[in-house]
Every structure is written in C-alpha cells, then in structure tokens.
C-alpha cells in the first residue's frame, strides 16, 4: 500500500485524492490487490489483534442486540492508527436483517429527517417504506421503472440532527434517538473499553452502486473524546483511512456487511472516504444468502425480532444493489451543553463542499448546485 501511495503522489496531486480517484474509476477497473480484507484475519503485517473486554458485556446482553459473544468477535487494529478498531461482522446469524429493516423501514420515518424533506412536503415523506413497498415487491418488468421514495433516499439523521449547511448540531433540532440503536452502540463501545457511551446523533447513508463519499474528517461533535461507530450493511465498499492531514496517504480496506468500525483517540479525527461500492456477483451478498431466520431462540428482553418474509423480500431486493451505512456518535461530553454562539471548530468541517445537503465527493461530483435532483449528488456520511 505504501508503494502504491508513493507512486500516486509523484504527479503532484496529494496522495489521498489520487488514491480516491484510483479506486473510484470504472474503466479500467482498479486493482484491489492492496486492499486489506479483515474477514481474512491477520492477512497483513499492518493488522494486529485488538484487545476487547468480554467481561463488560455478558453473552445475554450481546445476544439481545443480535451480537455474538464478545469472546468470539474478530477485532483488529492497525499499526500506526491508534484508536482504530475494526470488528469483522460480530452479528449472530440471522440478526443483520433486523437492522437492515430498521434502517429502511423504521429509521426513515418521521420525526427523523431525510434528504427528501428538502424538496417534498412532510405528508409526502411520512411513510417512505409504505409508499415504496409495492413497487419493490413486484417482479422486474424489464421496462424502465420509476424510482420509489426508498430508491431516492440518500440520508437520514437521528437524535441531534446534523445541519448540512452549517455543519453543526443544535439543542433545538432534536428528536429521540432510537433506543435499540443506542443499546447496540452501547454494547459495542463497552466491549471496546468505553464505558457510558451515550448515542446522541446518527447519520444513515444509503449508497447506490455508483455512490461515493468524499474525503472528510468528523469534527462537528463538541466532544471528540468519545468514539465514533460505523455499521455497514448490504453491498461491500472500499474505505480509505488517512491521517491527521488531508494530504496524508490513506490505507484501503474492505467494509463488508455486518462490519463495525470504532474510531477513537487519535483516529477519531483522521481523514477518511469511501470511493466506491463493490457489488457481489449477481448481487448475492452473504447477508442475502443467510436469510432472515434467527439462528438462536429469541430472548425475553431482546430488541432483535424476526423479520417477516414480506419485509425481507423488500429489504433483500434493495440491498442487491445498495449499501446502508450507519454512523453513531456522542455529541456532548459529561456536563457539556451547546454554546449560545457556534465555536470556530463547529463552523468548519475540513473544507468540504455541500451539494444539496449532501457532501459532494471532493470534486468528483459535477453537480454541486442546490436543485431538486438529490439523486445526482454523491452521498454523505459525515
């Protein structure tokens, strides 16, 4: 990877942007041989096992949110990236479909905010799932089909709603954070050594096969001492993790369905990006093939519940060509409150361009104007 980065920077363009373009290109397709694949274990000399705390989360607590026993998690760190933890699909067999359904059916509902609200009335975006399910349940006709609201969904915000214009959160733009997602985040952070994590804001991003995420750093939260979590569901993606400076050369890794990343400490403020989505052969991801049946009996206090065959048919069809990413963060530290006047670090967010309330992909998107064509702008994952 270092050799590739060195060769890419020779032209004078910074290494991160050059590598972003390299993996984003379609013709000729990029060479993925240098990409780290955590699902293969210690396949690189950069990968080291991450230390977890199995005593922090009981097996019952883990299973209640659809996770394996912490002792069975395959968690890794990267040399040179302190605070970065990658957990290769810690979910129990059959539990991912519940979280996919939550992302598509539940979290997209009001009072949560989505990109469609920017140019549609609240009544039109009241039930995105309900207004899309018929089309997504019907067989392909072979003709050009009208996009459903679910097809046009690009982002949803939860809890403290991120403002794409000001790049800030505020006390007066808040709706209750989903309790099930908070519990999932709490259990994972506890196992990683972070006690008392409070999930206060979330951003869901809905990637189509041609979507990408531009180079950026997550710094809008007032407290950077708490970790940021990232959950990936559906199709795989390439994730680029850089350094504290925007031009630092990144390392490339796969994110497969069920993978979880925890960015804390120094890695909390590293630049990163997603240049491309990689579709599985014929769209058949491991998630689709495992189906929606829970492998273990449902517990009394479990938040994970079986997904109906009808709902899974819609979810399965959606993820044949899409990826959903969920980022969860704690905005405020203990005893902290929002300032009356925005602080300097809240007013800037790595100089990223905003295009129709989505972050454009660092010059990769030609259309940056505010228009009603939200589909033309690359997705964002703050």
N, C-alpha and C positions, 0 to 999 in steps of 0.2 A: 504493500500500500504506500509506503514512504517513497519507493522508487517511482510509482505512478504519479504521486503528488509532485515530486521533484520535476518530472518531465512535463507535467501540465503547467507549471508555473513559469517555464522558460520563456513563454511568449510575452510575458509582462503582465498578463491578466492574473489577478490574485487566484491562489490555488483553489480556494473554496468555490468561487464562482465557476472556474474552469471545470472542476470535477462535477459540479451541479449540472452543467451543460452536457458533460460527457455521459452521465447516466440518464439524462432526460432525452437524449437523441433517440430517434427511432430508425433512421436509415443512414448508415448501417447501425444495427443494434449494438449496444455497448457490451464490452467483455465484463462478465460478472465474476471472473475467477478470483479477484482480490477481495470480494465481499465476504465479511465474516458471517458465518451461519451458526448461531448459538445452539440451534437444535441438534447440531452435530457434536456438542460438548466442547472439550478443550482442543479445538481444531487449529488454533493459532497460538504462537508463543506470547501474544499480547493478552490472551484470555487467562484469567486466574479465578479460582472459585471464590464466591462471595460468602462472607460469614453471616449467617442468619441466627435468629434467636427462636428456636422451636418452642421454648417454654412460654413465650409471650402470647402465643395463640394456640389454644387447645385444638385437637382434631375435630371436636364438635363445632367449635366456633368457625374453623376453616370451612368445614362442610356446609355450614349454614349459608355461606355465600357462594357455594359451588367450587371451593378450592380443595386441592389435595392437602394431606398432612404436610406441614411445613418441612418436616424431615425428608419428604420426597421431592421437594422443589429443586429444580436445577437452576441455581442462581450463580451469576458470574459478574466479575468486574473486569475492567480493562486497565492494564498498566499505563500510567500516565494520565488517567482520568479519575482522580479521587472523588468519591461520592456517587459515581455512576454504577447502578446495579441493573442487570438485565436478568429477568426471570423468564425462562423458556416455558411458556404455556403451563402454568400451575393449576389450571382448571380441571375439575373432575370430568370424566367422560360424560357427555350429555348435558353439561351445565352451561356451556357457552351459548346455546340457542336462547336461553332465558335472557341473557344480557344483550344479545342481538335484538331480540324482540323489544326489550326495554328501550333500546336506542332508536328503533324505528317506530314503535307504536306508542310508547308511554312518554318518553322524554321530549318528543316532538310536540306534545300537546300544550295548550295554554295552562298556566300562565307563563310558561317558558317562552323565550324569544328566539325567532329564527330569521334567516335571510329573507324568506318570503314575506315577512311582515313589512319589509321596507317598501314594497310596492303593491301590497294587497291589503284588503280590509280585514280586520280581526275575524269577522264571520267567515271569510273565505279560507282562513288558515286555522280555524277552530279544530278541525278533525282531519289532519293530513292523512293519517292512516286510513280512516274510514272512506275518504274520498279517492283513495288510490287502490284500495284492496281489490275492487272488482277487476280493474284492468290488469293488475299484477297477478291475479288468479286465473285469468283467461289464457288459453293457449296462444302462442305467437301466430299471428295471421299471415305473416310473410310480407305484409304491407308496412309502410312507414307509419308507426304508431305515435299518437300524441303523448307527450311526456306527462306523467302523473305528477302530482304535487310532491310525492316521495322521490321521484326521479329528479325533481328540481331542487330538492333540499340540499343545501350546502353546509350550513352550520346551525347549531342550536346552542344557546347559552343557558346555564343553570345557576341558581343561587345569586351571588352578586354578578350582575350581567355586564360582561365586558363591553365597553363602548369602542367600536372600531374606529371612530373619528378621533376621539381624544386619547385613545389607548389607556383608559383609566377605568377604575371601578368607583362606585359611589354608594353611600349609605341609602339613598332614596331610590335606587334601582335594584331591588332585591326581591326574590321570591324564594319560598322554602326549598332548600336543597334536598334532592331525593334521599330518603332515609336508607334505602337499600344500597345505593351507590356510595353513600357515606360509610356504611358499615364495611363494604368491600374494601374501600380505601383505607379505613382504619385498621383492618386486619393485616393488610399487606405492609403498611408502614410500620406497624408494631413488630412484625416479623423481621423487618429490616433494621430494627433498633430505634425507631422513632415513636416514642410514647405520646399519647394525647393528641394525635393529628386530628385537626378539625377541617373537614372538607367544606369549604365555603363557596367555591366557584368551580364551574366546569364548562368546558367548551367541547362540543361534539362536532366532528368534521366528517362529512360524507363525501368520500372520494370516488369518482368515476374512473374508468380505465385510463383516461387522459389527464387526470388531475395531478397537481404537484403543489408543494408547499415551499415558499421562498425562504431564503436564508434569514434567520432572525434569532433573537435571544428573548427569553421570558423574564421581564423585569418590571412588569406593571404592578405586581403584588407589593404591598407595603412591607411585608416580612419575607426576606429571602432565606431565612434560617430553616424554614420548613421545606420538606421535599416537594417535588412536583411528580405526579404519577401520570403515566401514559398507557392506555389499554388499546390493543389492536384487535379488530375482529374482521373476518372476511378475507379478501384477497391480500396477498403479501405486498410489501413495499420495501424500497431501499431507503434507509435512514442514514444521513450524513451527520456525524458529530465532530464539530470543530473545536476551536479553542476560545480563549477569552477575547481574542481579537478577531474581527470579522474576516481578515485575510488569512488566518491560520489554516493550514491544510487539514481537511477532515479525514476521518476514518469511516468507511462504509460498512454497513451491516444490514442483514435482512430483519424485517419485522413480520413474523407470521401470525396467523390467527391465534389469539389467546396469549400472545406475548405481552409482558408487562415491563415497563422501564421505570426506574426510580432515579430522578436526578436531584442530588442533594449536595451540600457543601460547595466546593469549587465548581462541580459540574452543573450546579443549579443555574449558573449564568453563562454556560457555554453556548456558542452559536450552533445552530443545527438546521436541518432542512430535509424535505422528502422530495427528491427529484422525479420519482416515477413509481407507478403501481405495476406489479408483475402478475399477470393473470395466470392462474393454474391451467394446465392442459384441459381444454374443454370447460374451463371454469370450475372444475371439480376440486374444491379445496378439501382438506382433511375434515374441516368443520361440517361441510355438506354431507360427506360420507358417513360421519359418526351419527348423524340424525339427531332427533330431538328427544329421545328417550333417556331419562336419567338412569345412570348406571347403578346408582345406590339408592336405597329407600329414602324417601323424603322425611326429614326430621320435623318434630313438632314446631320448632321455632325457626325453621329455615325460611330465608327470604326468597330462595330459589324455588320456583314452582314449575311443574311440567308445562310445556308449550304445546298447544293444540296442533293437530296435524294441519288444520286450516291455516293457522297463523304461521306455522313453519314453512308451508308451501310458499307463502308470500315472502318471508324472510330469505328462504333458500334461493328463490328466483332473484331477489335483489342482490345478494352477495355473489352471485355468479359473475358479476362484472363490477363489483364495488367493494370498497373497504370503509369501515367505520372506525374512527379513532376518537377516544375519549381522554381528555386531559383533565385532571383534578388537582386543585391547588388550594392551599390555605392562604387567604388574603391578608389577614391581620394577625399579628403576634399577640401573646397574652397581655391583656390590659390595653391594647392598642386600639385606636379609633381613627376614622377618616379625618384628615385635616380639613379645615374650612377652605384653605387655599391649596390648590394642587402643588405638590412639591416638584422640583425640577426633574427628578428621575421619573415621575409619573407622566410628564408631558412629552417624553421621548421614549421611543421603543426601537432602538437600533436603526433609526432612519428608514424604517420600512414604509413602502408605499401602500396606501389603502386604495383599493378599487372596488367600488360598490359594496362597501362594508366588508370586503374580503381583502386579506393581504395578497397583493399581486406577487408573483413569484420572481422577484429580483430581476425585472427586465424581461422575463420570459413571456409575460402576458402583454399582448399588443393593446388590448382594450382596457384602459385604466379610467375611463370616464364613468361618471355616475349615470347609469341608464337602468332601464327595467330589465335588461338582459343579464340577469345574475348568472346565468349558465356560462357566460363567456369568460368569466374571471376565475382564476385558479383559486383553489380552496385555501383556508387559513386554519391554523392550529396554534394559537398564539405562542 
